[in-house]
Amino acid sequence: MHQAGSFNGNRLLQLRRSLAWSLEDLSSRSGVSISHISQLEKGTRKSPSVDLVYKLCQALSISIYDLLDLPIDSQELVSESLEEWGKTQPPEVVQFLLNEKSEPYLTFAKKLQENRHSSHEVLQLVTNFMQDIRKENLQDSKGQP
């Protein structure tokens, strides 16, 4: 029997900062109070409810497993599950998802999904993404002989 993982507040802090979100941003997106998030990140609250972790994960667009410290055998189980999932997908999909150059496209898709209700935000995201891709293509072409 697998033991449930324990909540990792430091990982929550790292994920929130990687998105450049303030406590207020995460609170408004998740519906979890600022003080509760802060206590989780500092480790003064260690066992949040599954519903609360789910709300945070939904807001961050991550799996609930991303905020848990899993025992080694659970990590192996997750790896095996991912491997099995990969077998059910077309090879080009798996190759795209595992290619580090795909990261900007996946991030862009995630941002589009998060902002799908605001046509202004979507337009701004598309404009910024296209500018970034053009810059990257220019840099790549200058770096090639």
Phi and psi in radians as a Rosetta constraint file:
Dihedral C 1 N 2 CA 2 C 2 CIRCULARHARMONIC -1.436 0.35
Dihedral N 2 CA 2 C 2 N 3 CIRCULARHARMONIC 2.356 0.35
Dihedral C 2 N 3 CA 3 C 3 CIRCULARHARMONIC -1.444 0.35
Dihedral N 3 CA 3 C 3 N 4 CIRCULARHARMONIC 2.434 0.35
Dihedral C 3 N 4 CA 4 C 4 CIRCULARHARMONIC -1.091 0.35
Dihedral N 4 CA 4 C 4 N 5 CIRCULARHARMONIC 2.556 0.35
Dihedral C 4 N 5 CA 5 C 5 CIRCULARHARMONIC -1.306 0.35
Dihedral N 5 CA 5 C 5 N 6 CIRCULARHARMONIC 2.728 0.35
Dihedral C 5 N 6 CA 6 C 6 CIRCULARHARMONIC -1.659 0.35
Dihedral N 6 CA 6 C 6 N 7 CIRCULARHARMONIC 2.616 0.35
Dihedral C 6 N 7 CA 7 C 7 CIRCULARHARMONIC -1.171 0.35
Dihedral N 7 CA 7 C 7 N 8 CIRCULARHARMONIC 2.421 0.35
Dihedral C 7 N 8 CA 8 C 8 CIRCULARHARMONIC -1.989 0.35
Dihedral N 8 CA 8 C 8 N 9 CIRCULARHARMONIC 1.677 0.35
Dihedral C 8 N 9 CA 9 C 9 CIRCULARHARMONIC -1.151 0.35
Dihedral N 9 CA 9 C 9 N 10 CIRCULARHARMONIC -0.579 0.35
Dihedral C 9 N 10 CA 10 C 10 CIRCULARHARMONIC -1.117 0.35
Dihedral N 10 CA 10 C 10 N 11 CIRCULARHARMONIC -0.661 0.35
Dihedral C 10 N 11 CA 11 C 11 CIRCULARHARMONIC -1.149 0.35
Dihedral N 11 CA 11 C 11 N 12 CIRCULARHARMONIC -0.662 0.35
Dihedral C 11 N 12 CA 12 C 12 CIRCULARHARMONIC -1.043 0.35
Dihedral N 12 CA 12 C 12 N 13 CIRCULARHARMONIC -0.807 0.35
Dihedral C 12 N 13 CA 13 C 13 CIRCULARHARMONIC -1.037 0.35
Dihedral N 13 CA 13 C 13 N 14 CIRCULARHARMONIC -0.817 0.35
Dihedral C 13 N 14 CA 14 C 14 CIRCULARHARMONIC -1.078 0.35
Dihedral N 14 CA 14 C 14 N 15 CIRCULARHARMONIC -0.760 0.35
Dihedral C 14 N 15 CA 15 C 15 CIRCULARHARMONIC -1.138 0.35
Dihedral N 15 CA 15 C 15 N 16 CIRCULARHARMONIC -0.757 0.35
Dihedral C 15 N 16 CA 16 C 16 CIRCULARHARMONIC -1.078 0.35
Dihedral N 16 CA 16 C 16 N 17 CIRCULARHARMONIC -0.787 0.35
Dihedral C 16 N 17 CA 17 C 17 CIRCULARHARMONIC -1.174 0.35
Dihedral N 17 CA 17 C 17 N 18 CIRCULARHARMONIC -0.589 0.35
Dihedral C 17 N 18 CA 18 C 18 CIRCULARHARMONIC -1.117 0.35
Dihedral N 18 CA 18 C 18 N 19 CIRCULARHARMONIC -0.434 0.35
Dihedral C 18 N 19 CA 19 C 19 CIRCULARHARMONIC -1.591 0.35
Dihedral N 19 CA 19 C 19 N 20 CIRCULARHARMONIC -0.035 0.35
Dihedral C 19 N 20 CA 20 C 20 CIRCULARHARMONIC 1.036 0.35
Dihedral N 20 CA 20 C 20 N 21 CIRCULARHARMONIC 0.673 0.35
Dihedral C 20 N 21 CA 21 C 21 CIRCULARHARMONIC -1.717 0.35
Dihedral N 21 CA 21 C 21 N 22 CIRCULARHARMONIC 2.498 0.35
Dihedral C 21 N 22 CA 22 C 22 CIRCULARHARMONIC -1.457 0.35
Dihedral N 22 CA 22 C 22 N 23 CIRCULARHARMONIC 2.978 0.35
Dihedral C 22 N 23 CA 23 C 23 CIRCULARHARMONIC -1.015 0.35
Dihedral N 23 CA 23 C 23 N 24 CIRCULARHARMONIC -0.682 0.35
Dihedral C 23 N 24 CA 24 C 24 CIRCULARHARMONIC -1.082 0.35
Dihedral N 24 CA 24 C 24 N 25 CIRCULARHARMONIC -0.712 0.35
Dihedral C 24 N 25 CA 25 C 25 CIRCULARHARMONIC -1.049 0.35
Dihedral N 25 CA 25 C 25 N 26 CIRCULARHARMONIC -0.878 0.35
Dihedral C 25 N 26 CA 26 C 26 CIRCULARHARMONIC -1.131 0.35
Dihedral N 26 CA 26 C 26 N 27 CIRCULARHARMONIC -0.676 0.35
Dihedral C 26 N 27 CA 27 C 27 CIRCULARHARMONIC -1.083 0.35
Dihedral N 27 CA 27 C 27 N 28 CIRCULARHARMONIC -0.810 0.35
Dihedral C 27 N 28 CA 28 C 28 CIRCULARHARMONIC -1.198 0.35
Dihedral N 28 CA 28 C 28 N 29 CIRCULARHARMONIC -0.562 0.35
Dihedral C 28 N 29 CA 29 C 29 CIRCULARHARMONIC -1.379 0.35
Dihedral N 29 CA 29 C 29 N 30 CIRCULARHARMONIC -0.471 0.35
Dihedral C 29 N 30 CA 30 C 30 CIRCULARHARMONIC -1.817 0.35
Dihedral N 30 CA 30 C 30 N 31 CIRCULARHARMONIC -0.401 0.35
Dihedral C 30 N 31 CA 31 C 31 CIRCULARHARMONIC 1.424 0.35
Dihedral N 31 CA 31 C 31 N 32 CIRCULARHARMONIC 0.179 0.35
Dihedral C 31 N 32 CA 32 C 32 CIRCULARHARMONIC -1.735 0.35
Dihedral N 32 CA 32 C 32 N 33 CIRCULARHARMONIC 2.399 0.35
Dihedral C 32 N 33 CA 33 C 33 CIRCULARHARMONIC -1.116 0.35
Dihedral N 33 CA 33 C 33 N 34 CIRCULARHARMONIC 2.638 0.35
Dihedral C 33 N 34 CA 34 C 34 CIRCULARHARMONIC -1.005 0.35
Dihedral N 34 CA 34 C 34 N 35 CIRCULARHARMONIC -0.785 0.35
Dihedral C 34 N 35 CA 35 C 35 CIRCULARHARMONIC -1.125 0.35
Dihedral N 35 CA 35 C 35 N 36 CIRCULARHARMONIC -0.655 0.35
Dihedral C 35 N 36 CA 36 C 36 CIRCULARHARMONIC -1.155 0.35
Dihedral N 36 CA 36 C 36 N 37 CIRCULARHARMONIC -0.782 0.35
Dihedral C 36 N 37 CA 37 C 37 CIRCULARHARMONIC -1.065 0.35
Dihedral N 37 CA 37 C 37 N 38 CIRCULARHARMONIC -0.781 0.35
Dihedral C 37 N 38 CA 38 C 38 CIRCULARHARMONIC -1.046 0.35
Dihedral N 38 CA 38 C 38 N 39 CIRCULARHARMONIC -0.774 0.35
Dihedral C 38 N 39 CA 39 C 39 CIRCULARHARMONIC -1.112 0.35
Dihedral N 39 CA 39 C 39 N 40 CIRCULARHARMONIC -0.653 0.35
Dihedral C 39 N 40 CA 40 C 40 CIRCULARHARMONIC -1.152 0.35
Dihedral N 40 CA 40 C 40 N 41 CIRCULARHARMONIC -0.783 0.35
Dihedral C 40 N 41 CA 41 C 41 CIRCULARHARMONIC -1.113 0.35
Dihedral N 41 CA 41 C 41 N 42 CIRCULARHARMONIC -0.640 0.35
Dihedral C 41 N 42 CA 42 C 42 CIRCULARHARMONIC -1.395 0.35
Dihedral N 42 CA 42 C 42 N 43 CIRCULARHARMONIC -0.251 0.35
Dihedral C 42 N 43 CA 43 C 43 CIRCULARHARMONIC 1.515 0.35
Dihedral N 43 CA 43 C 43 N 44 CIRCULARHARMONIC 0.138 0.35
Dihedral C 43 N 44 CA 44 C 44 CIRCULARHARMONIC -1.368 0.35
Dihedral N 44 CA 44 C 44 N 45 CIRCULARHARMONIC -0.332 0.35
Dihedral C 44 N 45 CA 45 C 45 CIRCULARHARMONIC -2.048 0.35
Dihedral N 45 CA 45 C 45 N 46 CIRCULARHARMONIC 2.161 0.35
Dihedral C 45 N 46 CA 46 C 46 CIRCULARHARMONIC -1.973 0.35
Dihedral N 46 CA 46 C 46 N 47 CIRCULARHARMONIC -0.337 0.35
Dihedral C 46 N 47 CA 47 C 47 CIRCULARHARMONIC -2.249 0.35
Dihedral N 47 CA 47 C 47 N 48 CIRCULARHARMONIC 1.285 0.35
Dihedral C 47 N 48 CA 48 C 48 CIRCULARHARMONIC -1.242 0.35
Dihedral N 48 CA 48 C 48 N 49 CIRCULARHARMONIC 2.768 0.35
Dihedral C 48 N 49 CA 49 C 49 CIRCULARHARMONIC -1.191 0.35
Dihedral N 49 CA 49 C 49 N 50 CIRCULARHARMONIC 2.758 0.35
Dihedral C 49 N 50 CA 50 C 50 CIRCULARHARMONIC -1.068 0.35
Dihedral N 50 CA 50 C 50 N 51 CIRCULARHARMONIC -0.686 0.35
Dihedral C 50 N 51 CA 51 C 51 CIRCULARHARMONIC -1.064 0.35
Dihedral N 51 CA 51 C 51 N 52 CIRCULARHARMONIC -0.720 0.35
Dihedral C 51 N 52 CA 52 C 52 CIRCULARHARMONIC -1.164 0.35
Dihedral N 52 CA 52 C 52 N 53 CIRCULARHARMONIC -0.777 0.35
Dihedral C 52 N 53 CA 53 C 53 CIRCULARHARMONIC -1.091 0.35
Dihedral N 53 CA 53 C 53 N 54 CIRCULARHARMONIC -0.696 0.35
Dihedral C 53 N 54 CA 54 C 54 CIRCULARHARMONIC -1.065 0.35
Dihedral N 54 CA 54 C 54 N 55 CIRCULARHARMONIC -0.756 0.35
Dihedral C 54 N 55 CA 55 C 55 CIRCULARHARMONIC -1.057 0.35
Dihedral N 55 CA 55 C 55 N 56 CIRCULARHARMONIC -0.761 0.35
Dihedral C 55 N 56 CA 56 C 56 CIRCULARHARMONIC -1.108 0.35
Dihedral N 56 CA 56 C 56 N 57 CIRCULARHARMONIC -0.767 0.35
Dihedral C 56 N 57 CA 57 C 57 CIRCULARHARMONIC -1.126 0.35
Dihedral N 57 CA 57 C 57 N 58 CIRCULARHARMONIC -0.703 0.35
Dihedral C 57 N 58 CA 58 C 58 CIRCULARHARMONIC -1.061 0.35
Dihedral N 58 CA 58 C 58 N 59 CIRCULARHARMONIC -0.786 0.35
Dihedral C 58 N 59 CA 59 C 59 CIRCULARHARMONIC -1.118 0.35
Dihedral N 59 CA 59 C 59 N 60 CIRCULARHARMONIC -0.659 0.35
Dihedral C 59 N 60 CA 60 C 60 CIRCULARHARMONIC -1.506 0.35
Dihedral N 60 CA 60 C 60 N 61 CIRCULARHARMONIC -0.117 0.35
Dihedral C 60 N 61 CA 61 C 61 CIRCULARHARMONIC 0.984 0.35
Dihedral N 61 CA 61 C 61 N 62 CIRCULARHARMONIC 0.850 0.35
Dihedral C 61 N 62 CA 62 C 62 CIRCULARHARMONIC -2.258 0.35
Dihedral N 62 CA 62 C 62 N 63 CIRCULARHARMONIC 2.943 0.35
Dihedral C 62 N 63 CA 63 C 63 CIRCULARHARMONIC -1.381 0.35
Dihedral N 63 CA 63 C 63 N 64 CIRCULARHARMONIC 2.641 0.35
Dihedral C 63 N 64 CA 64 C 64 CIRCULARHARMONIC -1.052 0.35
Dihedral N 64 CA 64 C 64 N 65 CIRCULARHARMONIC -0.499 0.35
Dihedral C 64 N 65 CA 65 C 65 CIRCULARHARMONIC -1.181 0.35
Dihedral N 65 CA 65 C 65 N 66 CIRCULARHARMONIC -0.352 0.35
Dihedral C 65 N 66 CA 66 C 66 CIRCULARHARMONIC -1.200 0.35
Dihedral N 66 CA 66 C 66 N 67 CIRCULARHARMONIC -0.323 0.35
Dihedral C 66 N 67 CA 67 C 67 CIRCULARHARMONIC -1.878 0.35
Dihedral N 67 CA 67 C 67 N 68 CIRCULARHARMONIC 0.205 0.35
Dihedral C 67 N 68 CA 68 C 68 CIRCULARHARMONIC -2.054 0.35
Dihedral N 68 CA 68 C 68 N 69 CIRCULARHARMONIC 2.517 0.35
Dihedral C 68 N 69 CA 69 C 69 CIRCULARHARMONIC -1.558 0.35
Dihedral N 69 CA 69 C 69 N 70 CIRCULARHARMONIC 1.918 0.35
Dihedral C 69 N 70 CA 70 C 70 CIRCULARHARMONIC -1.664 0.35
Dihedral N 70 CA 70 C 70 N 71 CIRCULARHARMONIC 2.520 0.35
Dihedral C 70 N 71 CA 71 C 71 CIRCULARHARMONIC -1.068 0.35
Dihedral N 71 CA 71 C 71 N 72 CIRCULARHARMONIC 2.739 0.35
Dihedral C 71 N 72 CA 72 C 72 CIRCULARHARMONIC -0.930 0.35
Dihedral N 72 CA 72 C 72 N 73 CIRCULARHARMONIC -0.778 0.35
Dihedral C 72 N 73 CA 73 C 73 CIRCULARHARMONIC -1.130 0.35
Dihedral N 73 CA 73 C 73 N 74 CIRCULARHARMONIC -0.525 0.35
Dihedral C 73 N 74 CA 74 C 74 CIRCULARHARMONIC -1.226 0.35
Dihedral N 74 CA 74 C 74 N 75 CIRCULARHARMONIC -0.677 0.35
Dihedral C 74 N 75 CA 75 C 75 CIRCULARHARMONIC -1.101 0.35
Dihedral N 75 CA 75 C 75 N 76 CIRCULARHARMONIC -0.685 0.35
Dihedral C 75 N 76 CA 76 C 76 CIRCULARHARMONIC -1.136 0.35
Dihedral N 76 CA 76 C 76 N 77 CIRCULARHARMONIC -0.667 0.35
Dihedral C 76 N 77 CA 77 C 77 CIRCULARHARMONIC -1.103 0.35
Dihedral N 77 CA 77 C 77 N 78 CIRCULARHARMONIC -0.745 0.35
Dihedral C 77 N 78 CA 78 C 78 CIRCULARHARMONIC -1.090 0.35
Dihedral N 78 CA 78 C 78 N 79 CIRCULARHARMONIC -0.783 0.35
Dihedral C 78 N 79 CA 79 C 79 CIRCULARHARMONIC -1.039 0.35
Dihedral N 79 CA 79 C 79 N 80 CIRCULARHARMONIC -0.770 0.35
Dihedral C 79 N 80 CA 80 C 80 CIRCULARHARMONIC -1.105 0.35
Dihedral N 80 CA 80 C 80 N 81 CIRCULARHARMONIC -0.697 0.35
Dihedral C 80 N 81 CA 81 C 81 CIRCULARHARMONIC -1.114 0.35
Dihedral N 81 CA 81 C 81 N 82 CIRCULARHARMONIC -0.731 0.35
Dihedral C 81 N 82 CA 82 C 82 CIRCULARHARMONIC -1.119 0.35
Dihedral N 82 CA 82 C 82 N 83 CIRCULARHARMONIC -0.685 0.35
Dihedral C 82 N 83 CA 83 C 83 CIRCULARHARMONIC -1.101 0.35
Dihedral N 83 CA 83 C 83 N 84 CIRCULARHARMONIC -0.763 0.35
Dihedral C 83 N 84 CA 84 C 84 CIRCULARHARMONIC -1.117 0.35
Dihedral N 84 CA 84 C 84 N 85 CIRCULARHARMONIC -0.728 0.35
Dihedral C 84 N 85 CA 85 C 85 CIRCULARHARMONIC -1.038 0.35
Dihedral N 85 CA 85 C 85 N 86 CIRCULARHARMONIC -0.749 0.35
Dihedral C 85 N 86 CA 86 C 86 CIRCULARHARMONIC -1.016 0.35
Dihedral N 86 CA 86 C 86 N 87 CIRCULARHARMONIC -0.559 0.35
Dihedral C 86 N 87 CA 87 C 87 CIRCULARHARMONIC -1.231 0.35
Dihedral N 87 CA 87 C 87 N 88 CIRCULARHARMONIC -0.362 0.35
Dihedral C 87 N 88 CA 88 C 88 CIRCULARHARMONIC -1.604 0.35
Dihedral N 88 CA 88 C 88 N 89 CIRCULARHARMONIC -0.096 0.35
Dihedral C 88 N 89 CA 89 C 89 CIRCULARHARMONIC -1.822 0.35
Dihedral N 89 CA 89 C 89 N 90 CIRCULARHARMONIC 2.659 0.35
Dihedral C 89 N 90 CA 90 C 90 CIRCULARHARMONIC -1.043 0.35
Dihedral N 90 CA 90 C 90 N 91 CIRCULARHARMONIC 2.480 0.35
Dihedral C 90 N 91 CA 91 C 91 CIRCULARHARMONIC -0.964 0.35
Dihedral N 91 CA 91 C 91 N 92 CIRCULARHARMONIC -0.634 0.35
Dihedral C 91 N 92 CA 92 C 92 CIRCULARHARMONIC -1.177 0.35
Dihedral N 92 CA 92 C 92 N 93 CIRCULARHARMONIC -0.515 0.35
Dihedral C 92 N 93 CA 93 C 93 CIRCULARHARMONIC -1.209 0.35
Dihedral N 93 CA 93 C 93 N 94 CIRCULARHARMONIC -0.838 0.35
Dihedral C 93 N 94 CA 94 C 94 CIRCULARHARMONIC -1.069 0.35
Dihedral N 94 CA 94 C 94 N 95 CIRCULARHARMONIC -0.779 0.35
Dihedral C 94 N 95 CA 95 C 95 CIRCULARHARMONIC -1.055 0.35
Dihedral N 95 CA 95 C 95 N 96 CIRCULARHARMONIC -0.752 0.35
Dihedral C 95 N 96 CA 96 C 96 CIRCULARHARMONIC -1.089 0.35
Dihedral N 96 CA 96 C 96 N 97 CIRCULARHARMONIC -0.825 0.35
Dihedral C 96 N 97 CA 97 C 97 CIRCULARHARMONIC -1.142 0.35
Dihedral N 97 CA 97 C 97 N 98 CIRCULARHARMONIC -0.520 0.35
Dihedral C 97 N 98 CA 98 C 98 CIRCULARHARMONIC -1.587 0.35
Dihedral N 98 CA 98 C 98 N 99 CIRCULARHARMONIC -0.139 0.35
Dihedral C 98 N 99 CA 99 C 99 CIRCULARHARMONIC -1.435 0.35
Dihedral N 99 CA 99 C 99 N 100 CIRCULARHARMONIC 2.188 0.35
Dihedral C 99 N 100 CA 100 C 100 CIRCULARHARMONIC -1.120 0.35
Dihedral N 100 CA 100 C 100 N 101 CIRCULARHARMONIC -0.415 0.35
Dihedral C 100 N 101 CA 101 C 101 CIRCULARHARMONIC -1.254 0.35
Dihedral N 101 CA 101 C 101 N 102 CIRCULARHARMONIC -0.200 0.35
Dihedral C 101 N 102 CA 102 C 102 CIRCULARHARMONIC -1.404 0.35
Dihedral N 102 CA 102 C 102 N 103 CIRCULARHARMONIC -0.295 0.35
Dihedral C 102 N 103 CA 103 C 103 CIRCULARHARMONIC -0.895 0.35
Dihedral N 103 CA 103 C 103 N 104 CIRCULARHARMONIC -0.812 0.35
Dihedral C 103 N 104 CA 104 C 104 CIRCULARHARMONIC -1.061 0.35
Dihedral N 104 CA 104 C 104 N 105 CIRCULARHARMONIC -0.618 0.35
Dihedral C 104 N 105 CA 105 C 105 CIRCULARHARMONIC -1.237 0.35
Dihedral N 105 CA 105 C 105 N 106 CIRCULARHARMONIC -0.671 0.35
Dihedral C 105 N 106 CA 106 C 106 CIRCULARHARMONIC -1.202 0.35
Dihedral N 106 CA 106 C 106 N 107 CIRCULARHARMONIC -0.707 0.35
Dihedral C 106 N 107 CA 107 C 107 CIRCULARHARMONIC -1.101 0.35
Dihedral N 107 CA 107 C 107 N 108 CIRCULARHARMONIC -0.756 0.35
Dihedral C 107 N 108 CA 108 C 108 CIRCULARHARMONIC -1.044 0.35
Dihedral N 108 CA 108 C 108 N 109 CIRCULARHARMONIC -0.807 0.35
Dihedral C 108 N 109 CA 109 C 109 CIRCULARHARMONIC -1.070 0.35
Dihedral N 109 CA 109 C 109 N 110 CIRCULARHARMONIC -0.697 0.35
Dihedral C 109 N 110 CA 110 C 110 CIRCULARHARMONIC -1.121 0.35
Dihedral N 110 CA 110 C 110 N 111 CIRCULARHARMONIC -0.762 0.35
Dihedral C 110 N 111 CA 111 C 111 CIRCULARHARMONIC -1.145 0.35
Dihedral N 111 CA 111 C 111 N 112 CIRCULARHARMONIC -0.675 0.35
Dihedral C 111 N 112 CA 112 C 112 CIRCULARHARMONIC -1.063 0.35
Dihedral N 112 CA 112 C 112 N 113 CIRCULARHARMONIC -0.769 0.35
Dihedral C 112 N 113 CA 113 C 113 CIRCULARHARMONIC -1.115 0.35
Dihedral N 113 CA 113 C 113 N 114 CIRCULARHARMONIC -0.720 0.35
Dihedral C 113 N 114 CA 114 C 114 CIRCULARHARMONIC -1.152 0.35
Dihedral N 114 CA 114 C 114 N 115 CIRCULARHARMONIC -0.555 0.35
Dihedral C 114 N 115 CA 115 C 115 CIRCULARHARMONIC -1.917 0.35
Dihedral N 115 CA 115 C 115 N 116 CIRCULARHARMONIC 0.349 0.35
Dihedral C 115 N 116 CA 116 C 116 CIRCULARHARMONIC -1.082 0.35
Dihedral N 116 CA 116 C 116 N 117 CIRCULARHARMONIC -0.314 0.35
Dihedral C 116 N 117 CA 117 C 117 CIRCULARHARMONIC -1.567 0.35
Dihedral N 117 CA 117 C 117 N 118 CIRCULARHARMONIC -0.056 0.35
Dihedral C 117 N 118 CA 118 C 118 CIRCULARHARMONIC -2.121 0.35
Dihedral N 118 CA 118 C 118 N 119 CIRCULARHARMONIC 1.840 0.35
Dihedral C 118 N 119 CA 119 C 119 CIRCULARHARMONIC -1.101 0.35
Dihedral N 119 CA 119 C 119 N 120 CIRCULARHARMONIC -0.575 0.35
Dihedral C 119 N 120 CA 120 C 120 CIRCULARHARMONIC -1.109 0.35
Dihedral N 120 CA 120 C 120 N 121 CIRCULARHARMONIC -0.813 0.35
Dihedral C 120 N 121 CA 121 C 121 CIRCULARHARMONIC -1.111 0.35
Dihedral N 121 CA 121 C 121 N 122 CIRCULARHARMONIC -0.727 0.35
Dihedral C 121 N 122 CA 122 C 122 CIRCULARHARMONIC -1.092 0.35
Dihedral N 122 CA 122 C 122 N 123 CIRCULARHARMONIC -0.785 0.35
Dihedral C 122 N 123 CA 123 C 123 CIRCULARHARMONIC -1.064 0.35
Dihedral N 123 CA 123 C 123 N 124 CIRCULARHARMONIC -0.741 0.35
Dihedral C 123 N 124 CA 124 C 124 CIRCULARHARMONIC -1.134 0.35
Dihedral N 124 CA 124 C 124 N 125 CIRCULARHARMONIC -0.732 0.35
Dihedral C 124 N 125 CA 125 C 125 CIRCULARHARMONIC -1.088 0.35
Dihedral N 125 CA 125 C 125 N 126 CIRCULARHARMONIC -0.769 0.35
Dihedral C 125 N 126 CA 126 C 126 CIRCULARHARMONIC -1.104 0.35
Dihedral N 126 CA 126 C 126 N 127 CIRCULARHARMONIC -0.785 0.35
Dihedral C 126 N 127 CA 127 C 127 CIRCULARHARMONIC -1.041 0.35
Dihedral N 127 CA 127 C 127 N 128 CIRCULARHARMONIC -0.863 0.35
Dihedral C 127 N 128 CA 128 C 128 CIRCULARHARMONIC -1.092 0.35
Dihedral N 128 CA 128 C 128 N 129 CIRCULARHARMONIC -0.732 0.35
Dihedral C 128 N 129 CA 129 C 129 CIRCULARHARMONIC -1.094 0.35
Dihedral N 129 CA 129 C 129 N 130 CIRCULARHARMONIC -0.799 0.35
Dihedral C 129 N 130 CA 130 C 130 CIRCULARHARMONIC -1.097 0.35
Dihedral N 130 CA 130 C 130 N 131 CIRCULARHARMONIC -0.693 0.35
Dihedral C 130 N 131 CA 131 C 131 CIRCULARHARMONIC -1.112 0.35
Dihedral N 131 CA 131 C 131 N 132 CIRCULARHARMONIC -0.752 0.35
Dihedral C 131 N 132 CA 132 C 132 CIRCULARHARMONIC -1.099 0.35
Dihedral N 132 CA 132 C 132 N 133 CIRCULARHARMONIC -0.741 0.35
Dihedral C 132 N 133 CA 133 C 133 CIRCULARHARMONIC -1.139 0.35
Dihedral N 133 CA 133 C 133 N 134 CIRCULARHARMONIC -0.730 0.35
Dihedral C 133 N 134 CA 134 C 134 CIRCULARHARMONIC -1.073 0.35
Dihedral N 134 CA 134 C 134 N 135 CIRCULARHARMONIC -0.772 0.35
Dihedral C 134 N 135 CA 135 C 135 CIRCULARHARMONIC -1.060 0.35
Dihedral N 135 CA 135 C 135 N 136 CIRCULARHARMONIC -0.788 0.35
Dihedral C 135 N 136 CA 136 C 136 CIRCULARHARMONIC -1.100 0.35
Dihedral N 136 CA 136 C 136 N 137 CIRCULARHARMONIC -0.729 0.35
Dihedral C 136 N 137 CA 137 C 137 CIRCULARHARMONIC -1.138 0.35
Dihedral N 137 CA 137 C 137 N 138 CIRCULARHARMONIC -0.659 0.35
Dihedral C 137 N 138 CA 138 C 138 CIRCULARHARMONIC -1.137 0.35
Dihedral N 138 CA 138 C 138 N 139 CIRCULARHARMONIC -0.764 0.35
Dihedral C 138 N 139 CA 139 C 139 CIRCULARHARMONIC -1.108 0.35
Dihedral N 139 CA 139 C 139 N 140 CIRCULARHARMONIC -0.711 0.35
Dihedral C 139 N 140 CA 140 C 140 CIRCULARHARMONIC -1.113 0.35
Dihedral N 140 CA 140 C 140 N 141 CIRCULARHARMONIC -0.727 0.35
Dihedral C 140 N 141 CA 141 C 141 CIRCULARHARMONIC -1.235 0.35
Dihedral N 141 CA 141 C 141 N 142 CIRCULARHARMONIC -0.550 0.35
Dihedral C 141 N 142 CA 142 C 142 CIRCULARHARMONIC -1.268 0.35
Dihedral N 142 CA 142 C 142 N 143 CIRCULARHARMONIC -0.527 0.35
Dihedral C 142 N 143 CA 143 C 143 CIRCULARHARMONIC -1.419 0.35
Dihedral N 143 CA 143 C 143 N 144 CIRCULARHARMONIC -0.212 0.35
Dihedral C 143 N 144 CA 144 C 144 CIRCULARHARMONIC -1.586 0.35
Dihedral N 144 CA 144 C 144 N 145 CIRCULARHARMONIC 2.521 0.35
